[in-house]
């Protein structure tokens, strides 16, 4: 019997980690561990090359130095690989969501009010008030953005009773509070 091809990459199981670069690795690790509640694992680095290895393998300036990286786990979800680089052509501006390459990390919480109070106690800048979706496919979801000390965009999200789209399909988006299909 011929093998049936499936769409996408053979053997794909899911997201292993999300990598991002920060201006100060120690500050970032303290924030993610002490404020967010992640667990720090191991460091690697420094890495640099006198040849073209950095460009060929990482698409960065050939004289870039990856000073250190650290892996973290944030409870039930993807791991983080956090980098600190020095590079002659480094852009030190944090991209906004509207910029090409803009991004944010979202943390699912069970209790939005308690999570916001926790962030406020730690002096974290929260952008506006929580947005509550009452209709549309995201109906049932509450979210709010906040900023890491270096300006990275982060989000709290919660939908303890599910989202409205779930009424129309047996399929579910993954989230940390629900096992995978």
C-alpha positions as CSV (number, residue, x, y, z in Angstrom):
1,X,0.0,0.0,0.0
2,X,1.5,3.4,-0.9
3,X,2.4,5.8,1.9
4,X,0.0,8.7,2.2
5,X,1.7,12.1,2.3
6,X,0.5,14.6,4.9
7,X,0.7,18.4,4.6
8,X,3.6,20.0,6.2
9,X,6.9,18.9,7.6
10,X,7.3,15.1,8.2
11,X,7.6,14.2,11.8
12,X,6.5,17.7,13.2
13,X,5.5,17.4,16.8
14,X,5.2,21.0,18.0
15,X,7.2,24.0,19.1
16,X,10.3,23.2,21.2
17,X,11.4,26.8,22.0
18,X,11.1,30.4,21.1
19,X,14.4,32.3,20.9
20,X,14.8,36.1,21.3
21,X,17.6,38.5,22.0
22,X,17.7,40.9,24.9
23,X,20.1,43.7,25.8
24,X,21.0,42.3,29.2
25,X,20.7,38.6,29.8
26,X,21.0,38.7,33.6
27,X,18.2,41.4,33.8
28,X,16.0,39.3,31.5
29,X,16.6,36.1,33.4
30,X,15.8,37.9,36.7
31,X,12.5,39.3,35.2
32,X,11.4,36.0,33.8
33,X,12.3,34.0,36.9
34,X,11.3,36.5,39.7
35,X,8.3,38.2,38.1
36,X,6.9,35.8,35.6
37,X,7.7,32.6,37.4
38,X,9.9,30.7,34.8
39,X,12.6,28.3,35.8
40,X,16.2,28.9,34.6
41,X,18.1,26.0,33.2
42,X,21.5,26.2,31.5
43,X,23.8,28.8,29.9
44,X,26.0,28.5,26.8
45,X,28.5,30.8,25.2
46,X,30.3,32.8,24.3
47,X,30.4,32.0,20.6
48,X,32.2,33.9,17.9
49,X,34.1,33.1,14.7
50,X,37.0,34.6,12.7
51,X,35.5,33.3,9.5
52,X,31.9,33.4,8.1
53,X,30.4,30.8,10.5
54,X,28.2,33.3,12.3
55,X,26.8,34.6,9.0
56,X,26.4,31.2,7.4
57,X,24.7,29.5,10.3
58,X,22.9,32.3,12.2
59,X,22.5,35.1,9.5
60,X,24.2,37.7,11.7
61,X,27.3,39.9,11.1
62,X,30.4,37.7,10.7
63,X,32.0,39.4,13.7
64,X,28.9,39.2,15.9
65,X,29.6,37.7,19.3
66,X,26.8,35.7,21.0
67,X,27.9,36.5,24.5
68,X,25.6,34.1,26.3
69,X,22.4,32.3,26.0
70,X,20.1,30.8,28.6
71,X,17.3,28.3,28.4
72,X,14.2,28.8,30.6
73,X,11.0,26.9,31.0
74,X,7.8,28.8,31.8
75,X,5.6,26.1,33.4
76,X,3.5,24.3,30.8
77,X,4.5,25.6,27.4
78,X,7.3,26.3,25.0
79,X,10.8,26.8,26.3
80,X,12.7,30.1,25.9
81,X,16.2,30.5,24.5
82,X,17.3,34.0,25.5
83,X,20.4,35.5,23.8
84,X,22.7,38.4,24.5
85,X,24.7,39.5,21.5
86,X,27.4,42.2,20.6
87,X,27.6,43.0,16.9
88,X,29.0,45.8,14.8
89,X,25.6,46.2,13.0
90,X,23.3,45.6,15.9
91,X,19.9,47.3,16.0
92,X,19.2,48.0,19.7
93,X,15.7,49.3,19.2
94,X,12.9,47.0,20.4
95,X,10.5,46.3,17.4
96,X,6.9,47.2,17.9
97,X,4.1,44.8,16.9
98,X,3.5,46.9,13.7
99,X,7.2,46.5,12.7
100,X,8.3,43.7,10.4
101,X,9.7,41.2,12.8
102,X,7.5,42.6,15.6
103,X,6.3,40.1,18.1
104,X,5.0,39.5,21.6
105,X,4.9,36.6,24.0
106,X,1.6,35.7,25.6
107,X,1.3,34.1,29.0
108,X,-2.0,32.2,29.8
109,X,-3.2,32.9,33.3
110,X,-6.1,31.5,35.3
111,X,-6.9,34.8,37.2
112,X,-6.4,38.0,35.2
113,X,-7.0,40.3,38.2
114,X,-4.5,38.5,40.4
115,X,-1.9,38.4,37.6
116,X,-2.3,42.1,37.0
117,X,-1.9,43.0,40.7
118,X,1.2,40.9,40.8
119,X,2.7,42.8,37.8
120,X,1.8,46.1,39.4
121,X,3.5,45.2,42.7
122,X,6.6,44.6,40.7
123,X,6.4,47.9,38.9
124,X,5.7,46.5,35.5
125,X,4.2,48.9,32.9
126,X,0.8,47.6,31.8
127,X,-0.6,49.0,28.5
128,X,-4.1,50.1,29.1
129,X,-6.8,48.1,30.7
130,X,-7.7,44.5,29.8
131,X,-9.7,44.0,26.7
132,X,-12.7,41.7,27.1
133,X,-13.9,39.9,23.9
134,X,-17.6,39.2,24.2
135,X,-18.3,38.3,20.5
136,X,-16.5,36.9,17.5
137,X,-14.3,33.9,17.4
138,X,-12.3,35.1,20.4
139,X,-15.4,35.7,22.5
140,X,-14.7,34.7,26.1
141,X,-11.1,35.9,26.0
142,X,-9.6,38.7,28.1
143,X,-6.1,40.1,27.2
144,X,-3.8,42.9,28.1
145,X,-0.2,43.8,27.0
146,X,2.6,44.7,29.3
147,X,6.3,45.5,28.9
148,X,9.4,43.8,30.1
149,X,12.0,46.2,31.7
150,X,13.8,46.5,28.3
151,X,10.6,47.2,26.4
152,X,9.7,43.8,25.0
153,X,6.0,43.4,24.4
154,X,4.3,40.7,26.5
155,X,0.7,39.7,27.0
156,X,-1.5,38.2,29.6
157,X,-4.4,36.2,28.2
158,X,-7.2,34.2,29.8
159,X,-10.3,32.4,28.6
160,X,-11.3,30.0,31.4
161,X,-14.6,29.1,29.7
162,X,-13.1,28.7,26.3
163,X,-13.5,30.8,23.2
164,X,-16.5,31.3,21.0
165,X,-15.0,29.6,17.9
166,X,-15.1,26.3,19.9
167,X,-18.9,26.1,19.3
168,X,-18.3,25.7,15.6
169,X,-15.6,23.0,15.4
170,X,-14.3,20.0,17.4
171,X,-10.7,21.2,16.8
172,X,-9.0,23.4,19.5
173,X,-6.1,25.7,19.6
174,X,-3.6,24.5,22.1
175,X,-3.2,26.4,25.4
176,X,-1.3,25.5,28.6
177,X,-4.5,24.6,30.5
178,X,-5.7,21.9,28.0
179,X,-4.0,18.7,26.8
180,X,-3.2,18.5,23.1
181,X,-5.6,16.8,20.8
